[in-house]
Amino acid sequence: MSGRLLRLVCTAAMAAGALLAPVPALAVPEPVPSATRSPSEPSAAEEPSTVEEPSVAALLTDLQRLYREAERATETYDATAGRLKRQRAEVRRLDGQLVRARLSLHERRGALGRLARQQYQSSSGISPYVQLLLARDPQHALEQGHVIRQLALERAETVGRLVGGERRAGGLARAARAALDEQLTLAEQQKRDRDAVRERLREVEELLATLSTEQLAELAELERGEVAGKQREFITSGALSADRKPSGEGERALRQAVAQLGKPYEWGAEGPASFDCSGLTSQAWEEAGRPIPRTSQEQWARLPHIPLAELRPGDLVVYFPEATHVALYLGDGMVVQAPRPGAKVKVSPIAANPVLGAVRPDPDGEPLRRYTPPKLPADATAGPDGGYSLATEPTEPTKSTESAAPGGYAPASEPR
């Protein structure tokens, strides 16, 4: 091997040995112990929080959204409760008819037995022709035969009535069973609807529980400002005309509603100690002698609509696209209403909530010639105006929680 080739081989071997030699590990700096780290120095895993608290306007929007969701569940509950009430009345009616039908059936069976015994006792088993030939007194035989035939006719009629009574009793029994099954189904539906409302109200309570006293006060102030602005827009729009006089029934309904001022709102309540929005309106008109549907949605659907420009005291003002809130028109752009949980029956601006329209329970009522508006207490307008219509299950009257937080924002008590 030449010297040049030998040198090349040695150089290559030395390079390969250098590449294959183990490389010493690089030193990794140890983490600084927490005891020696500066308190103001963040750790590598820590990042500054970027979550911002929601604004008061956003909180108000969330509250209104939650209340509106509860409204929809509430209207479903109220409708089911009304159907259940009517179904229970139907079950009682059918049960009463069934009892009377069975008593009548028992009496007819007794009458049929008596007729059968009379006919048996009056019959000798011999044909009427032979009896007439052998009788000492043919006239008596003829009269006896007439009695037997009459008894037979009465028996046939009684049998016919008995058969008809059995059929009617059977039909009533089947109808009563079906009505009871429907009642049980509605009762189960009512429980589900009630649970849905409770869940929505629980969400409201959880949100309110996170707010400070200052935030609650700001919410109330923001809501008052919004209502005042909407009322100015509504009045200046010319939607309302000059005040009109109520009918006799309308005046009685309005005075009945005014008499409830200061009583607590309670979902599903129809008085006399507490009310929800449609409970107040329906009871006021019932006391005036004109019963109307129970829920705000039924009132909107079944009562005659009128233009806002024709509003007169006692008419009903319906709110929100789903017709989930209602109040009685007082006059001068004001209404009497039961606003929401935590509030009391009060006088509010007509524009406190988005107006859907108006209905008149007594379209045939003539306006009074003379009318003096009812006198209002000094605190008639105190409290929150926003109504979110939580009409639900009636319970025993509970103490109002309006004083628990400014503006009437307070957790709604769960029905017992």
C-alpha positions as CSV (number, residue, x, y, z in Angstrom):
1,M,0.0,0.0,0.0
2,S,1.4,3.3,-0.9
3,G,2.1,5.9,1.7
4,R,-0.6,8.3,0.3
5,L,-3.2,5.6,0.5
6,L,-2.2,4.6,4.0
7,R,-2.6,8.2,5.2
8,L,-6.1,8.5,3.8
9,V,-7.2,5.3,5.5
10,C,-5.9,6.5,8.9
11,T,-7.5,9.8,8.5
12,A,-10.9,8.2,7.8
13,A,-10.7,5.9,10.8
14,M,-9.9,8.7,13.2
15,A,-12.9,10.7,11.9
16,A,-15.3,7.8,12.3
17,G,-14.0,7.3,15.9
18,A,-14.7,10.9,16.7
19,L,-18.3,10.6,15.4
20,L,-19.1,7.5,17.4
21,A,-17.7,8.7,20.7
22,P,-20.4,9.4,23.4
23,V,-21.5,13.0,23.7
24,P,-21.7,14.4,27.3
25,A,-25.2,15.4,28.4
26,L,-26.1,19.1,28.4
27,A,-26.9,20.6,31.8
28,V,-30.6,21.4,32.3
29,P,-31.3,24.3,34.7
30,E,-33.4,23.2,37.7
31,P,-36.6,25.0,38.5
32,V,-36.4,27.8,41.0
33,P,-37.9,26.6,44.3
34,S,-41.1,28.4,45.3
35,A,-39.5,29.6,48.5
36,T,-36.8,31.5,46.5
37,R,-39.1,32.8,43.7
38,S,-40.3,36.4,44.0
39,P,-44.0,36.6,45.0
40,S,-44.6,38.9,42.0
41,E,-42.9,36.5,39.6
42,P,-45.4,34.2,37.8
43,S,-44.6,30.5,37.4
44,A,-44.2,29.1,33.9
45,A,-47.5,27.3,34.1
46,E,-49.4,30.4,35.3
47,E,-50.9,32.9,32.9
48,P,-52.6,36.1,33.8
49,S,-56.5,35.8,33.8
50,T,-58.2,37.4,30.9
51,V,-61.8,36.7,32.0
52,E,-63.8,40.0,32.4
53,E,-66.9,40.3,34.5
54,P,-70.1,40.9,32.4
55,S,-71.5,44.4,32.3
56,V,-74.6,45.4,34.1
57,A,-76.4,45.6,30.8
58,A,-75.4,42.1,29.9
59,L,-76.5,40.9,33.3
60,L,-79.9,42.5,32.8
61,T,-80.2,40.9,29.4
62,D,-79.4,37.5,30.9
63,L,-82.0,37.9,33.6
64,Q,-84.6,38.9,31.1
65,R,-83.7,35.9,28.9
66,L,-84.0,33.5,31.8
67,Y,-87.3,35.0,32.9
68,R,-88.6,34.7,29.3
69,E,-87.6,31.1,29.2
70,A,-89.5,30.6,32.4
71,E,-92.5,32.3,30.8
72,R,-92.8,29.8,28.0
73,A,-92.6,26.9,30.5
74,T,-95.1,28.7,32.7
75,E,-97.7,29.1,29.9
76,T,-97.4,25.4,29.2
77,Y,-97.9,24.7,32.9
78,D,-100.9,27.0,33.2
79,A,-102.6,25.5,30.1
80,T,-102.1,22.0,31.5
81,A,-103.4,23.1,34.9
82,G,-106.5,24.5,33.3
83,R,-107.1,21.3,31.3
84,L,-106.6,19.2,34.4
85,K,-109.1,21.3,36.3
86,R,-111.7,20.9,33.6
87,Q,-110.9,17.2,33.3
88,R,-111.4,16.7,37.1
89,A,-114.8,18.4,36.8
90,E,-115.7,16.0,33.9
91,V,-114.6,13.0,36.0
92,R,-116.9,14.2,38.8
93,R,-119.8,14.7,36.4
94,L,-119.4,11.2,34.9
95,D,-119.1,9.6,38.3
96,G,-122.3,11.3,39.4
97,Q,-124.1,10.1,36.3
98,L,-122.8,6.6,36.7
99,V,-124.0,6.5,40.3
100,R,-127.5,7.6,39.4
101,A,-127.6,5.2,36.4
102,R,-126.6,2.3,38.7
103,L,-129.3,3.2,41.3
104,S,-131.9,3.4,38.5
105,L,-130.7,0.1,37.2
106,H,-131.1,-1.4,40.6
107,E,-134.6,0.0,41.0
108,R,-135.6,-1.4,37.5
109,R,-134.4,-4.8,38.4
110,G,-136.4,-4.8,41.5
111,A,-139.5,-3.6,39.6
112,L,-139.0,-6.4,37.1
113,G,-138.8,-9.0,39.9
114,R,-142.1,-7.7,41.4
115,L,-143.8,-7.8,38.0
116,A,-142.6,-11.4,37.4
117,R,-144.0,-12.5,40.8
118,Q,-147.3,-10.8,40.1
119,Q,-147.6,-12.4,36.7
120,Y,-146.8,-15.8,38.1
121,Q,-149.3,-15.5,40.9
122,S,-152.1,-14.4,38.5
123,S,-151.5,-17.2,36.0
124,S,-152.8,-20.8,36.5
125,G,-151.0,-22.4,33.5
126,I,-154.3,-23.0,31.6
127,S,-154.9,-21.3,28.3
128,P,-157.1,-18.2,28.4
129,Y,-159.7,-19.9,26.0
130,V,-160.2,-22.9,28.3
131,Q,-160.3,-20.6,31.4
132,L,-163.1,-18.6,29.7
133,L,-165.1,-21.8,28.9
134,L,-164.8,-23.2,32.4
135,A,-165.3,-20.0,34.3
136,R,-168.5,-19.6,36.3
137,D,-168.2,-15.8,35.7
138,P,-166.9,-15.2,32.2
139,Q,-166.7,-11.4,32.9
140,H,-164.3,-12.0,35.8
141,A,-162.2,-14.3,33.6
142,L,-162.0,-11.6,30.9
143,E,-160.9,-9.1,33.5
144,Q,-158.3,-11.4,34.9
145,G,-156.9,-12.0,31.4
146,H,-156.7,-8.3,30.8
147,V,-154.7,-7.9,34.0
148,I,-152.3,-10.7,33.0
149,R,-151.8,-9.1,29.6
150,Q,-151.2,-5.7,31.2
151,L,-148.6,-7.2,33.5
152,A,-146.9,-8.8,30.5
153,L,-146.8,-5.5,28.7
154,E,-145.4,-3.7,31.7
155,R,-142.8,-6.5,32.1
156,A,-141.7,-6.1,28.5
157,E,-141.4,-2.4,28.9
158,T,-139.4,-2.8,32.1
159,V,-137.1,-5.3,30.5
160,G,-136.6,-2.8,27.6
161,R,-135.8,0.0,30.1
162,L,-133.5,-2.4,32.0
163,V,-131.6,-3.3,28.9
164,G,-131.3,0.3,27.9
165,G,-130.2,1.2,31.5
166,E,-127.5,-1.5,31.4
167,R,-126.2,-0.2,28.2
168,R,-126.1,3.4,29.4
169,A,-124.4,2.4,32.7
170,G,-121.8,0.5,30.7
171,G,-121.2,3.4,28.4
172,L,-120.9,5.8,31.4
173,A,-118.5,3.4,33.1
174,R,-116.2,3.3,30.1
175,A,-116.4,7.1,29.7
176,A,-115.6,7.5,33.4
177,R,-112.5,5.2,33.1
178,A,-111.3,7.0,30.0
179,A,-111.8,10.4,31.7
180,L,-109.9,9.2,34.8
181,D,-107.0,8.0,32.6
182,E,-106.9,11.4,30.9
183,Q,-106.8,13.0,34.3
184,L,-103.9,10.9,35.4
185,T,-102.0,11.7,32.2
186,L,-102.6,15.5,32.6
187,A,-101.5,15.2,36.3
188,E,-98.2,13.7,35.1
189,Q,-97.8,16.4,32.5
190,Q,-98.5,19.1,35.0
191,K,-95.7,17.7,37.2
192,R,-93.3,17.8,34.3
193,D,-94.3,21.4,33.4
194,R,-93.9,22.4,37.0
195,D,-90.4,21.0,37.1
196,A,-89.5,22.9,34.0
197,V,-90.6,26.2,35.5
198,R,-88.7,25.4,38.7
199,E,-85.6,24.7,36.7
200,R,-85.8,28.0,34.9
201,L,-86.4,29.8,38.2
202,R,-83.4,28.0,39.8
203,E,-81.2,29.4,37.0
204,V,-82.5,32.9,37.9
205,E,-81.7,32.3,41.6
206,E,-78.2,31.1,40.7
207,L,-77.5,34.2,38.7
208,L,-78.8,36.5,41.3
209,A,-76.8,34.8,44.0
210,T,-73.5,35.7,42.2
211,L,-74.3,39.5,42.2
212,S,-73.2,42.0,44.8
213,T,-75.4,44.6,46.4
214,E,-73.9,47.2,44.1
215,Q,-74.6,45.2,41.0
216,L,-78.2,44.7,42.1
217,A,-78.6,48.4,42.6
218,E,-77.1,49.1,39.2
219,L,-79.5,46.6,37.6
220,A,-82.5,48.3,39.2
221,E,-81.3,51.7,38.1
222,L,-80.6,50.5,34.5
223,E,-84.1,48.9,34.3
224,R,-85.8,52.1,35.6
225,G,-83.9,54.1,33.0
226,E,-84.9,51.7,30.2
227,V,-88.6,51.8,31.2
228,A,-88.7,55.6,31.4
229,G,-87.2,55.9,27.9
230,K,-89.6,53.4,26.4
231,Q,-92.5,55.2,28.1
232,R,-91.5,58.5,26.6
233,E,-91.2,57.0,23.1
234,F,-94.6,55.3,23.5
235,I,-96.4,58.4,24.6
236,T,-94.8,60.7,22.0
237,S,-95.6,58.2,19.3
238,G,-99.3,59.0,19.6
239,A,-100.3,55.4,20.1
240,L,-102.7,56.4,22.8
241,S,-105.6,58.7,22.4
242,A,-107.3,60.9,25.0
243,D,-108.6,59.1,28.0
244,R,-111.8,57.3,27.6
245,K,-114.4,56.3,30.3
246,P,-114.7,52.7,31.3
247,S,-117.9,50.6,31.1
248,G,-119.6,49.7,34.4
249,E,-118.0,46.2,34.4
250,G,-114.6,47.7,33.4
251,E,-114.7,50.1,36.4
252,R,-115.6,47.3,38.8
253,A,-112.7,45.2,37.4
254,L,-110.3,48.1,37.7
255,R,-111.2,48.9,41.3
256,Q,-110.9,45.3,42.2
257,A,-107.4,45.2,40.8
258,V,-106.4,48.5,42.5
259,A,-107.6,47.0,45.8
260,Q,-104.9,44.3,45.4
261,L,-102.0,46.9,45.2
262,G,-99.1,45.8,47.5
263,K,-99.9,42.1,47.5
264,P,-97.0,39.8,46.6
265,Y,-96.6,38.2,43.2
266,E,-96.7,34.4,43.3
267,W,-96.7,32.3,40.2
268,G,-99.9,30.4,39.7
269,A,-101.8,32.4,42.4
270,E,-105.3,33.7,41.8
271,G,-105.7,35.5,45.1
272,P,-106.9,36.5,47.5
273,A,-103.4,36.8,49.3
274,S,-101.2,36.8,46.2
275,F,-101.4,36.9,42.4
276,D,-99.6,36.3,39.2
277,C,-100.2,38.6,36.2
278,S,-103.1,36.7,34.6
279,G,-104.4,35.6,38.0
280,L,-104.9,39.3,38.8
281,T,-106.7,40.2,35.5
282,S,-108.9,37.1,35.5
283,Q,-110.0,37.5,39.1
284,A,-110.6,41.2,38.7
285,W,-113.0,40.6,35.8
286,E,-114.6,37.6,37.5
287,E,-115.4,39.9,40.5
288,A,-116.9,42.4,38.0
289,G,-119.3,39.7,36.8
290,R,-117.6,38.8,33.5
291,P,-115.5,35.6,33.8
292,I,-112.6,35.5,31.3
293,P,-109.9,32.9,30.4
294,R,-107.3,32.2,33.1
295,T,-104.0,32.6,31.2
296,S,-102.6,35.6,29.3
297,Q,-102.3,33.6,26.1
298,E,-105.9,32.5,26.3
299,Q,-107.0,36.0,27.0
300,W,-105.2,37.3,23.9
301,A,-106.5,34.4,21.8
302,R,-110.2,34.5,22.9
303,L,-111.1,38.0,23.8
304,P,-111.9,40.7,21.2
305,H,-108.8,42.8,20.1
306,I,-109.0,46.6,20.1
307,P,-106.6,49.2,18.8
308,L,-104.4,50.9,21.4
309,A,-105.9,54.2,20.5
310,E,-109.3,52.9,21.8
311,L,-108.0,51.8,25.2
312,R,-110.3,52.6,28.1
313,P,-109.8,51.7,31.9
314,G,-110.3,48.1,32.6
315,D,-109.2,46.8,29.2
316,L,-106.3,44.3,29.1
317,V,-102.9,45.2,27.7
318,V,-101.0,42.0,26.6
319,Y,-97.2,41.9,26.3
320,F,-94.4,40.0,24.5
321,P,-94.7,38.2,21.2
322,E,-95.9,35.0,23.0
323,A,-98.6,36.9,24.9
324,T,-97.0,35.8,28.2
325,H,-97.8,38.9,30.3
326,V,-100.9,41.0,30.9
327,A,-102.1,44.0,32.9
328,L,-105.2,46.1,33.4
329,Y,-105.2,49.6,31.8
330,L,-105.6,52.3,34.4
331,G,-105.6,55.4,32.2
332,D,-103.1,58.1,31.5
333,G,-100.7,55.6,30.0
334,M,-100.5,53.5,33.2
335,V,-101.5,49.9,34.0
336,V,-102.1,47.8,37.1
337,Q,-100.0,44.6,37.1
338,A,-98.4,41.8,39.0
339,P,-94.9,42.1,37.5
340,R,-92.7,39.2,38.5
341,P,-91.3,37.1,41.5
342,G,-90.0,39.3,44.2
343,A,-92.3,42.2,43.3
344,K,-95.8,43.3,44.4
345,V,-98.9,44.3,42.5
346,K,-98.3,47.9,41.4
347,V,-99.0,50.6,39.0
348,S,-96.5,50.7,36.1
349,P,-96.0,52.6,32.8
350,I,-97.8,50.9,29.9
351,A,-94.5,50.6,28.1
352,A,-92.7,48.8,30.9
353,N,-92.7,45.7,28.6
354,P,-93.0,45.2,24.9
355,V,-96.7,45.8,24.1
356,L,-98.3,43.1,21.9
357,G,-101.8,44.6,21.8
358,A,-105.0,45.1,23.8
359,V,-108.2,43.1,24.3
360,R,-111.6,44.1,25.8
361,P,-113.5,41.6,27.9
362,D,-116.8,43.5,27.5
363,P,-117.0,44.8,23.9
364,D,-120.7,45.3,24.4
365,G,-120.3,47.5,27.5
366,E,-121.4,51.1,27.2
367,P,-119.0,53.7,28.6
368,L,-120.0,55.4,31.8
369,R,-121.2,59.0,31.6
370,R,-119.5,59.9,34.8
371,Y,-116.3,58.4,36.0
372,T,-113.9,59.1,38.9
373,P,-110.6,57.2,38.7
374,P,-109.8,55.1,41.8
375,K,-107.6,56.8,44.4
376,L,-104.1,55.2,44.6
377,P,-101.9,54.8,47.6
378,A,-98.7,56.8,47.8
379,D,-96.5,53.8,47.1
380,A,-98.6,52.5,44.2
381,T,-95.7,52.9,41.7
382,A,-92.9,51.6,44.0
383,G,-90.9,48.5,42.9
384,P,-89.8,47.0,39.6
385,D,-91.9,47.5,36.5
386,G,-90.5,44.8,34.2
387,G,-92.9,41.9,34.0
388,Y,-91.8,38.4,33.1
389,S,-95.0,36.5,33.8
390,L,-94.2,33.5,35.9
391,A,-97.7,32.2,36.5
392,T,-97.5,28.8,38.0
393,E,-98.6,26.4,40.7
394,P,-100.7,27.9,43.5
395,T,-99.2,27.7,47.0
396,E,-99.9,29.1,50.4
397,P,-99.2,32.9,50.5
398,T,-95.5,33.6,51.1
399,K,-93.9,36.7,52.4
400,S,-92.7,39.0,49.6
401,T,-88.9,39.2,49.1
402,E,-89.0,42.6,47.4
403,S,-86.9,44.1,50.2
404,A,-84.2,41.5,49.8
405,A,-82.5,43.3,46.9
406,P,-82.9,46.7,45.2
407,G,-85.3,46.8,42.3
408,G,-87.1,43.6,43.4
409,Y,-84.3,41.4,42.2
410,A,-84.5,38.4,44.6
411,P,-84.6,34.7,44.2
412,A,-88.1,33.4,43.6
413,S,-89.2,31.0,46.3
414,E,-89.8,27.5,45.1
415,P,-93.4,26.3,45.6
416,R,-94.0,23.8,48.3
